[in-house]
């Protein structure tokens, strides 16, 4: 089976996010933060029309970032992370609008290209 370009790109983002979560499962202890406070928001992905319709009715919104670190720091209520593959990957207009709205409500938002960049963003957020 051959993957399409869009599927292959999502697969690369998936691998980056899995790597980040594996790092977090160990690193969270050093920060004294429960592992469960960094979690995925499964908004994207391929779904059939019926499931997509049900999710939309339940409140799924386009553009919501991939991950949320539910830890308040500084003057922020938490950190939303939009994961992209390590090289390339761009945010959509809906993602940009959602992140701007979250910023206005006192959340930190960041787009990270690869798990290492996301790891560094979490470390900076938690340490500063």
HELIX and SHEET records of a PDB file:
HELIX    1   1 UNK A    5  UNK A   31  1                                  27    
HELIX    2   2 UNK A   35  UNK A   37  5                                   3    
HELIX    3   3 UNK A   49  UNK A   58  1                                  10    
HELIX    4   4 UNK A   93  UNK A  104  1                                  12    
HELIX    5   5 UNK A  115  UNK A  127  1                                  13    
SHEET    1   A 4 UNK A  38  UNK A  40  0                                        
SHEET    2   A 4 UNK A  67  UNK A  69 -1                                        
SHEET    3   A 4 UNK A  79  UNK A  84 -1                                        
SHEET    4   A 4 UNK A 108  UNK A 113  1                                        
END                                                                             
